């Protein structure tokens, strides 16, 4: 057993890593991206990218972590490529930035639990006032960050794994309960048709680009989280199958989220599906209105359960996001985990204050996290941080990690690590595909995405 801690079982690792991937990006981001992307055709492209592009990068990150038993920065040092540890530092930086604004949104969701319990469905009409009440939503965010810090402070098996074993099954059960109920609502079938029957005439280069971006972000790639989790995996564990289960769990929960959301929109819109692509407002504005339409005790129960679910999903991600800098501080600075957890959590909460007070309600909901600069009009600070960390740094980090593994560390070393716990890996089709994807496909696609994103989000130049 490593002094740093290890996952106690393969299942524990899969649940924790899947929890890292599952979060607001699945329950919130995926449905509105599907809505904006025209429905089922987006879903198909998203699923394809998850497996042909994201899965190889995931396998690579986990392998680097397990090989070195180090944090994202220390991993490159341990491999003997200290000059390349800037990749780990980039991931560390992006993870801290993401958690700084992610916690703000998680705080909104946490506060909505109390609004739903009180039957205050009118919060949807006062959402601008709600999120600009800095002290109220700031307190919710502080509580959420404290819970995250507490889980991480308890260590890998006693905190992260233990929480994942509780949160992930509970999350799935809650989704299934809501899915079962919404299927009984009038016009739910229209939502299902929109979600499950593809109209490929709606596919555009922009939709494909967005589907790829959603896949990459939802699987927590490019930020060092999976290098970190991989460092707690035993040498006998099969990374190939574990990564497949993690990917399947992530896309499965995203798919279930769609089954939960789109029948509700079908009910609210009378079958027209108007508002399906509303953006972030879908969760915090449209859905409370729907719960109000359901009304009474049933509306309160459904609304409360939904936002509890959203907070559970957010917590599985905030834990993994916080673990990345914690592993770095513990490994490199030799600070005890408990102290590091609380100090780093407080630091990240503080740097998230600009996102808390500068979220720009109207601009935030009109841009839907898609542009920082569009025609010279700057958006709010929260959207800027999201555009910088999520949409820009992550694909760049993923690109460099893939290039490093294939061309600097070399494919045969990656193959050697992956063969531990997977005796049939060498010579298999999956080995040949992973070598191709990591060597050529992933770096080319991800650097292209990075360039397009910079041009669009920061210079207002839209090429697709």
C-alpha positions in Angstrom: 0.0 0.0 0.0 1.4 3.4 -1.0 1.9 6.0 1.7 0.0 8.3 -0.6 -3.0 6.0 -0.4 -4.6 3.8 -3.0 -8.1 2.9 -4.1 -9.1 -0.3 -2.3 -10.6 -1.9 -5.3 -11.1 -1.6 -9.1 -14.7 -0.8 -8.5 -13.8 2.0 -6.1 -11.5 3.5 -8.8 -14.1 3.2 -11.5 -16.7 4.9 -9.4 -14.4 7.7 -8.3 -13.1 8.3 -11.8 -16.6 8.1 -13.2 -17.6 10.6 -10.5 -14.9 12.9 -11.6 -16.3 12.8 -15.1 -20.0 12.9 -14.1 -21.0 16.4 -12.9 -22.8 19.5 -14.0 -21.5 18.9 -17.5 -23.7 15.8 -17.7 -26.8 16.9 -15.8 -26.8 20.5 -17.0 -24.4 21.0 -19.8 -25.2 17.9 -21.9 -29.0 18.5 -22.2 -28.7 22.1 -23.3 -25.9 21.3 -25.7 -28.2 18.6 -27.2 -31.0 21.2 -27.3 -28.8 23.7 -29.1 -27.4 21.0 -31.4 -30.8 19.9 -32.7 -31.4 16.8 -30.7 -30.5 13.2 -31.4 -28.0 13.9 -34.2 -25.8 15.7 -31.6 -26.1 12.8 -29.2 -24.8 10.4 -31.8 -21.8 12.6 -32.7 -21.1 13.1 -29.0 -21.1 9.3 -28.3 -18.7 8.7 -31.2 -16.2 11.3 -30.0 -16.3 9.9 -26.4 -15.0 6.6 -27.7 -12.8 7.3 -30.7 -11.1 10.5 -29.3 -11.6 10.8 -25.5 -11.2 7.2 -24.5 -7.6 7.0 -25.9 -6.7 10.2 -24.0 -8.2 8.9 -20.8 -6.3 5.6 -21.1 -3.1 7.6 -21.6 -3.6 9.9 -18.6 -4.4 7.0 -16.2 -1.4 5.0 -17.5 1.0 8.0 -16.8 -0.4 8.4 -13.3 -0.1 4.7 -12.5 3.4 4.4 -13.9 4.7 7.3 -11.8 2.5 7.2 -8.7 2.7 11.0 -8.8 0.6 14.1 -9.2 0.4 15.7 -12.7 3.5 17.8 -12.2 5.6 15.1 -10.4 4.5 12.5 -13.0 6.6 14.2 -15.8 9.5 14.6 -13.4 9.3 10.9 -12.5 9.3 9.9 -16.1 12.6 11.8 -16.6 11.1 14.6 -18.6 11.2 17.6 -16.2 11.0 20.1 -19.0 7.6 18.7 -19.9 6.2 19.2 -16.4 4.7 22.5 -17.7 1.9 20.2 -19.0 1.1 19.2 -15.5 1.3 22.8 -14.3 -1.1 23.7 -17.1 -3.6 21.1 -16.0 -3.2 22.2 -12.3 -3.9 25.8 -13.3 -7.0 24.9 -15.4 -8.3 22.6 -12.6 -8.0 25.4 -10.0 -9.7 27.9 -12.4 -12.5 25.4 -13.2 -13.2 24.7 -9.5 -13.2 28.4 -8.7 -16.3 29.0 -10.9 -17.7 25.5 -10.8 -18.2 25.9 -7.1 -20.2 29.1 -7.6 -22.6 27.3 -9.9 -22.8 24.4 -7.4 -23.6 26.9 -4.8 -26.6 28.2 -6.9 -27.8 24.6 -7.2 -27.4 24.0 -3.5 -29.5 27.1 -2.7 -32.2 25.9 -5.1 -32.8 22.8 -2.9 -34.1 25.2 -0.2 -36.2 27.2 -2.7 -37.8 24.0 -4.0 -38.5 22.7 -0.5 -40.3 26.0 0.2 -42.3 25.7 -3.0 -40.7 28.9 -4.3 -41.0 28.1 -8.0 -41.1 31.8 -8.7 -37.3 31.9 -8.1 -37.1 31.3 -11.9 -38.4 34.8 -12.5 -36.1 36.3 -9.9 -33.0 34.4 -10.9 -31.0 37.5 -11.7 -31.7 38.9 -8.2 -30.9 35.5 -6.7 -27.4 35.1 -8.2 -26.5 38.8 -7.5 -27.3 38.3 -3.8 -23.6 37.7 -3.2 -23.7 37.0 0.5 -26.5 34.5 0.2 -25.1 32.5 -2.7 -21.6 33.0 -1.4 -22.6 31.3 1.8 -24.1 28.4 -0.2 -20.8 28.1 -2.2 -18.7 28.2 1.0 -20.7 25.3 2.5 -20.3 23.4 -0.8 -16.5 24.0 -0.8 -16.3 23.0 2.8 -18.0 19.6 2.1 -15.7 19.1 -0.8 -12.6 19.8 1.4 -13.9 17.5 4.1 -14.2 14.6 1.7 -10.8 15.1 0.2 -9.2 15.6 3.6 -10.2 12.0 4.5 -7.8 10.6 1.9 -8.2 8.4 -1.2 -9.9 5.3 0.2 -11.4 6.8 3.3 -12.7 10.0 1.6 -12.8 10.1 -2.2 -13.6 6.4 -2.8 -16.0 6.1 0.2 -17.9 9.2 -1.1 -18.0 7.8 -4.7 -19.5 4.5 -3.5 -22.3 6.4 -1.9 -22.8 9.3 -4.3 -22.7 7.4 -7.7 -25.3 4.7 -7.0 -27.6 7.3 -5.3 -27.2 9.6 -8.2 -28.3 6.9 -10.7 -31.2 5.9 -8.5 -32.4 9.5 -8.3 -32.2 10.0 -12.0 -34.1 6.8 -12.7 -36.9 7.9 -10.2 -37.3 11.2 -12.0 -37.1 9.6 -15.5 -39.8 7.1 -14.4 -42.1 10.0 -13.3 -41.5 12.4 -16.2 -42.4 9.6 -18.7 -46.0 9.8 -17.4 -46.4 13.5 -18.2 -48.4 14.8 -21.2 -46.3 15.4 -24.3 -43.3 13.5 -22.8 -43.2 11.5 -26.0 -42.5 14.6 -28.1 -39.4 15.2 -25.9 -38.3 11.6 -26.5 -38.7 12.0 -30.2 -36.6 15.1 -30.2 -33.9 13.4 -28.1 -33.9 9.9 -29.7 -34.8 10.3 -33.4 -32.0 12.0 -35.3 -32.5 14.6 -37.9 -29.1 14.7 -39.7 -30.1 17.8 -41.7 -29.3 19.7 -38.4 -25.7 18.6 -38.4 -23.3 21.4 -39.1 -19.5 21.8 -38.5 -20.4 23.9 -35.5 -22.6 21.1 -34.0 -19.8 18.6 -34.5 -17.3 20.9 -32.9 -19.6 21.5 -29.9 -20.2 17.8 -29.5 -16.5 17.1 -29.4 -16.0 19.8 -26.8 -18.8 18.5 -24.6 -17.3 15.0 -24.8 -13.8 16.1 -23.9 -14.9 18.3 -20.9 -17.5 15.9 -19.6 -14.8 13.2 -19.2 -12.5 15.4 -17.1 -9.6 15.2 -19.6 -6.7 17.5 -20.0 -6.7 18.8 -16.5 -4.6 16.2 -14.7 -7.5 14.7 -12.7 -7.1 11.2 -14.3 -3.3 11.3 -14.0 -3.9 12.0 -10.3 -6.5 9.2 -9.9 -4.3 6.9 -12.0 -1.5 7.4 -9.4 -3.7 5.6 -6.8 -4.4 2.5 -9.0 -2.6 -0.8 -8.4 -0.3 -2.3 -11.0 -2.6 -5.4 -11.5 -5.6 -3.4 -12.4 -6.7 -3.4 -16.1 -6.6 0.2 -17.3 -8.1 -0.7 -20.7 -11.3 -2.1 -19.2 -11.5 0.4 -16.3 -11.3 3.3 -18.7 -14.1 1.7 -20.9 -16.3 1.3 -17.8 -15.6 4.9 -16.8 -16.5 6.2 -20.3 -19.7 4.0 -20.4 -20.8 5.3 -16.9 -20.2 8.9 -17.9 -22.1 8.7 -21.2 -24.8 6.5 -19.6 -25.5 9.1 -17.0 -25.5 11.9 -19.6 -27.9 9.9 -21.7 -30.2 9.4 -18.7 -30.1 13.1 -18.0 -31.5 13.7 -21.5 -34.3 11.1 -20.8 -35.0 13.2 -17.7 -34.9 16.7 -19.2 -36.5 16.5 -22.6 -39.8 14.9 -21.6 -40.1 17.7 -19.1 -39.6 20.2 -21.9 -42.1 18.4 -24.0 -44.6 18.7 -21.2 -43.9 22.4 -20.6 -43.9 23.3 -24.3 -47.0 21.4 -25.2 -44.9 19.2 -27.5 -43.3 22.1 -29.5 -39.9 21.6 -27.7 -39.6 25.4 -27.6 -36.8 26.3 -25.1 -34.9 23.0 -25.6 -31.7 24.9 -26.5 -32.1 27.7 -24.0 -28.7 27.2 -22.5 -27.8 27.4 -18.8 -31.2 28.9 -18.1 -32.7 25.5 -18.9 -31.8 24.3 -15.4 -32.2 27.4 -13.3 -35.1 29.1 -15.1 -37.0 26.7 -17.3 -37.1 23.6 -15.0 -38.4 25.4 -11.9 -41.2 26.8 -14.1 -41.9 23.2 -15.1 -41.9 22.0 -11.5 -44.3 24.9 -10.8 -46.6 23.7 -13.6 -46.6 20.2 -12.0 -47.6 22.0 -8.8 -48.4 20.9 -5.2 -46.5 18.4 -3.2 -45.5 16.5 -6.3 -43.9 19.6 -7.9 -42.0 20.3 -4.7 -40.8 16.7 -4.4 -39.7 16.5 -8.0 -38.0 19.9 -7.9 -36.2 19.1 -4.6 -35.1 15.7 -5.8 -33.7 17.2 -9.0 -31.6 19.8 -7.3 -30.3 17.3 -4.7 -29.3 15.2 -7.7 -27.6 18.1 -9.3 -25.6 18.8 -6.1 -24.6 15.2 -5.8 -23.3 15.3 -9.4 -21.5 18.5 -8.8 -19.9 17.1 -5.6 -18.4 14.1 -7.4 -16.6 16.6 -9.7 -15.6 19.2 -7.2 -13.9 16.4 -5.2 -11.8 15.3 -8.1 -11.0 18.9 -9.1 -9.8 19.7 -5.6 -7.8 16.4 -5.4 -5.5 17.6 -8.3 -3.9 20.5 -6.4 -4.1 18.6 -3.1 -2.0 15.7 -4.6 0.5 18.3 -5.9 0.8 20.1 -2.5 1.1 16.8 -0.6 3.6 15.2 -2.9 5.8 18.2 -3.8 5.4 20.5 -0.7 5.2 17.7 1.8 2.2 19.3 3.6 -0.2 17.0 5.4 -3.4 16.1 3.5 -5.8 17.5 6.1 -4.1 20.9 6.3 -3.6 21.1 2.6 -7.2 20.3 1.8 -8.6 23.1 3.9 -6.0 25.7 2.9 -6.2 25.0 -0.8 -10.0 24.9 -0.7 -10.1 28.3 1.0 -7.6 29.7 -1.6 -9.8 28.4 -4.5 -12.9 29.8 -2.9 -11.3 33.2 -2.6 -10.1 33.3 -6.2 -13.7 32.3 -7.2 -15.1 35.5 -5.6 -14.8 37.5 -8.9 -16.9 34.8 -10.6 -19.3 35.0 -7.7 -19.8 38.8 -7.9 -19.2 39.3 -11.7 -21.4 36.6 -13.3 -23.5 39.1 -15.4 -26.9 37.4 -15.4 -28.2 38.6 -18.8 -24.9 38.2 -20.7 -24.2 34.8 -19.0 -27.5 33.3 -20.1 -27.4 34.8 -23.6 -23.9 33.5 -24.3 -24.4 30.1 -22.7 -20.7 29.7 -22.0 -20.0 30.0 -25.8 -18.2 33.3 -26.3 -16.1 35.6 -24.3 -15.8 38.2 -27.0 -18.3 38.4 -29.8 -18.2 41.4 -32.1 -16.2 43.3 -29.5 -18.8 42.9 -26.6 -17.2 41.4 -23.5 -19.2 39.0 -21.4 -19.0 38.4 -17.6 -16.0 37.2 -15.6 -17.5 33.8 -14.9 -17.9 33.1 -18.6 -14.4 34.4 -19.3 -12.9 31.9 -16.8 -15.1 29.1 -18.2 -13.9 29.9 -21.8 -10.3 30.1 -20.7 -10.2 27.0 -18.6 -12.8 24.6 -20.0 -12.8 25.4 -23.7 -9.2 26.6 -24.3 -6.7 25.0 -21.8 -8.3 21.6 -21.6 -8.0 20.7 -25.3 -4.5 22.1 -25.4 -3.5 20.0 -22.4 -5.1 16.9 -23.9 -3.2 17.5 -27.2 0.1 17.9 -25.5 -0.4 14.8 -23.2 -1.2 12.7 -26.3 1.8 14.0 -28.2 4.1 13.5 -25.2 3.0 9.9 -24.7 3.4 8.9 -28.3 6.4 10.9 -29.4 8.5 11.8 -26.3 7.8 9.0 -23.8 7.2 6.7 -26.8 4.4 4.3 -27.6 6.2 1.2 -26.5 6.6 2.5 -23.0 2.9 3.4 -22.9 2.1 -0.1 -24.3 4.2 -1.7 -21.6 2.4 0.1 -18.8 -1.0 -0.7 -20.3 -0.1 -4.4 -20.6 0.1 -4.6 -16.8 -3.2 -6.1 -15.8 -4.2 -6.6 -19.4 -2.2 -9.6 -20.7 -4.1 -9.7 -24.0 -3.4 -6.1 -24.8 -0.3 -6.4 -26.9 -1.0 -7.2 -30.5 -4.7 -6.5 -30.1 -6.8 -4.2 -32.2 -7.2 -1.9 -29.3 -3.4 -1.5 -29.0 -3.2 -0.6 -32.7 -6.0 1.9 -32.5 -4.7 3.6 -29.3 -1.3 3.9 -30.9 -2.8 5.6 -33.9 -5.2 7.8 -31.9 -2.5 9.0 -29.5 0.1 9.4 -32.1 -1.9 11.3 -34.7 -5.7 11.5 -34.4 -6.0 13.1 -31.0 -3.1 15.6 -31.3 -4.4 16.9 -34.7 -8.0 17.1 -33.7 -7.3 18.7 -30.3 -4.8 21.3 -31.6 -7.4 22.2 -34.3 -10.1 22.6 -31.6 -7.7 24.8 -29.5 -7.0 27.1 -32.4 -10.6 27.4 -33.4 -11.6 28.1 -29.8 -9.1 30.9 -29.4 -10.1 32.5 -32.6 -13.8 32.3 -31.8 -14.0 33.0 -28.1 -11.3 35.7 -27.8 -11.2 37.3 -31.2 -14.7 36.8 -32.4 -13.6 35.0 -35.6 -16.0 32.1 -36.4 -14.6 29.7 -39.0 -17.2 27.0 -38.6 
